Amino acid sequence: MLTMLRHIIQEVSSAQDFSEALNIMVRRIANALATEACSAFLLDRHNGEYVLVATQGLNPKGVGKIRVPIDKGLIGLVGEREEPINLDDATKHPRFLHVAEAKEEAYHAFLGTPLIYHRQVLGVLIVQQREPRKYDESEEAFLVTLATQLAAIIAHAEATGELATLFEKSQTKKHELVYSGVPGSPGIGMGAGVVIYAPSDLDTVPDHEPEDIDAEIEMLHASFAAVREDLRLLAERLYPLLAEDERALFEAYQRILETSELAKEVEDGIRAGNWAPGALSKAIDVHVRRLEGLDNEYMRERAEDIKDLGRRILAYLLKNDRAAPQYREKTILIGETLAPTDLAEVPEGCLAGVISAKGSGNSHVAILARAMKVPTVMGVSDIPLQVLQGKEVIVDGYYGQIHVSPSPSLREEFERLLAEELKLDEELDAIRDLPAVTEDNHHIALMVNTGLGADISMALQAGPEGVGLYRTEIPFLMRDRFPSTEEQRIIYRQLLASFAPRPVIIRTLDVGGDKPLPYFPIKEDNPFLGWRGIRITLDHPEIFLAQLRAMLRASEGLNNMRVMLPMVTDVQEVDEALRLLRKAYTEVRDEGYDVEMPQIGVMIEVPSAVYQARALAKRVDFLSVGSNDLTQYILAVDRNNPRVANLYDSLHPAVLRALMQVVDNGHQEGKHVSICGEMAGDPASALLLLAMEFDSLSMNASSVGRVRWAIRHFTKKKAAKLLHEVLSMESAVMIRCHLELALERAGLGNLIRAGR
């Protein structure tokens, strides 16, 4: 049986396409079990139906046409129970569903097992036989074992869009489709899909010996110059729409083109015996592989920037100018991998939404979309690009969902939501400069999180009371070496001056874990529990002291800086960090800088810090909870792991009680206690944090207005009542539903989707 199973998996995996794989699967299973019928039904969750996708024994004309509702028949029962069902005579079972088109009247014996991947039922695999009998234990075990292996293949087909294409072909009527990705820029966009494709494919360029090396090099430089000019024109058109710092996205492209490094690498490749397109492909591939090999998401996203530039240069080398897409009045821009330049090419006023099959919220295209206030969804891996051209599309940048060919009722609902959003935006603008004060006169400070220069102007526009978290690791990640003290000072000075006199909390270098530096690699089996955060900087005081000196020098004359230590797990780490801070302060003062000793705080991100919160508060000036990491460590859930990401929820009762303990311990020592992360930016969660008596909330700039609006339309007394109610609940799902119901009853239902 094991040999047979292995052969089936190998044969299915090597099939030319998904349809062929399914047909091989049912034929081979039927032969292996010596049974008369084997069929695969896969779940079309958009329509709530199991679709017959392959069969050996049933009517072959029913493939793609036979659809069983998710709650009907024995197929539906197997899916509901999520376990095998073995019957000697299926026709006598009360859930037996007669489907005339299947022509299965002669079959009695039935064995069905679910196809499950990451807790999701993907379909049902069944075998049938004319003779009434139960399949024996070995046959059932074989089918169950095989189903677990095949589920991964089906999940891959779902992720690549092959499954959606299969369902699309089988549909005889127009169905609304829904796809999920990652929110890139908040808002709702409605329009027609315009699919764009890469102008040239770097991966398919062959190697070729050049006939004239000098001519190839000349053509290379001409192509570089042409792309520089294209980017300059695009940037000029877009510059009036962007703040100065956001223009850095295009300037970064220009810097790559203007530095001699990339051009020289391609030149060297030409001189080594490859034509310009081949040498370019090799040089781009080296850079892309290096970036994609890093564990840090932000740096991996930079690989797409390099690819985009490479494709644009290649198009000129091959004289392959792509035809301009036919943009619509309301364009939903869709692509496998989009770049900032793709957004810039859409005529002004026509870009209604953006969908990228690849990428994340850290990609340059997502950053630019937020700056342009264009609803965006990234990482929609299962979207069939080829069928979306010209289709009516709704982009939900709050939930990270795409609705294709929406029904009239759904379109009407989104039009209503869009109208509400526009009205809410007007109200948010009206209160932008007002404090977050409840109706019963309780104030809570709203701060912003930032880390990119391009984020500063957007953060200022949100009207925050300061910066609750500045991530210093991003300038480190964007370089191929440690930035000098002076380079750091310039960055910190710009930040402090932009927000002065408002306070700015700068977190010391927090690398390791999911953020390794490309020039300071750390290889560990479990990096999240390894050498990271304060542990690294204390082990390398030369790095820590250089950063502290840069911060102190940058604060001269402004004195609005606070310093925060990341990933603290023990009071000894704080004692050592304070010693080094005093050392750096003395040195900077001796250099003649007139600076004040800044306030210092610690991030509460791990359970040990929760239990030592009072001891930590005695040593520092403030505490700040990192809600994302604290949730992750308390629940032992990596939220970036799709197998367990659904278990991650900051509203888990254990997390809420940990937060209350931190606030209580910090206040007992008379210290300011803040919280940053996604929880702080969720209007529903923010009401609980208000009731817990956090002194300030720090969040992404896009969340500030809605949280301010929620707090100004609620009372602390009502929030305290809400907190009391949810503390008696035992699950995060119950708590979230209760909060959303409370917002609806308070007339704040339009904030619910903003918190997702």
Secondary structure, DSSP 8 states (H G I E B T S, - for coil): -HHHHHHHHHHHHT-SSHHHHHHHHHHHHHHHTT-SEEEEEEEETTTTEEEEEEEESS-GGGTTT-EEETTSHHHHHHHHHTS-EEES-GGGSTT----GGG--TT--EEEEEEEEETTEEEEEEEEEESS-----HHHHHHHHHHHHHHHHHHHHHHHHTHHHHHHHHH-SS---EEEE-EEEE-SEEEEEEEEE--SS-GGG------S-HHHHHHHHHHHHHHHHHHHHHHHHHHGGGS-TGGGHHHHHHHHHHHSHHHHHHHHHHHHTT--HHHHHHHHHHHHHHHHHTSS-HHHHHHHHHHHHHHHHHHHHHTT---------TTEEEEESS--HHHHHTS-TT-EEEEEESS--TTSHHHHHHHHHT--EEE--TT--GGG-TT-EEEEETTTTEEEES--HHHHHHHHHHHHHHHHHHHHHHHTTTS--B-TTS-B-EEEEEE-SHHHHHHHHHT--SSEEEEETHHHHHTSSS---HHHHHHHHHHHHHHHTTS-EEEE----BTTB-BTTB----SSGGGSS-THHHHHH-HHHHHHHHHHHHHHTTTT--EEEEE-S--SHHHHHHHHHHHHHHHHHHHHTT------EEEEEE-SHHHHHTHHHHHHHSSEEEEEHHHHHHHHHT--TT-TTTGGG--TTSHHHHHHHHHHHHHHHHTT-EEEEESTTTT-HHHHHHHHHHT-SEEEE-HHHHHHHHHHHHTS-HHHHHHHHHHHTT---HHHHHHHHHHHHHHTT-GGGTGGG-
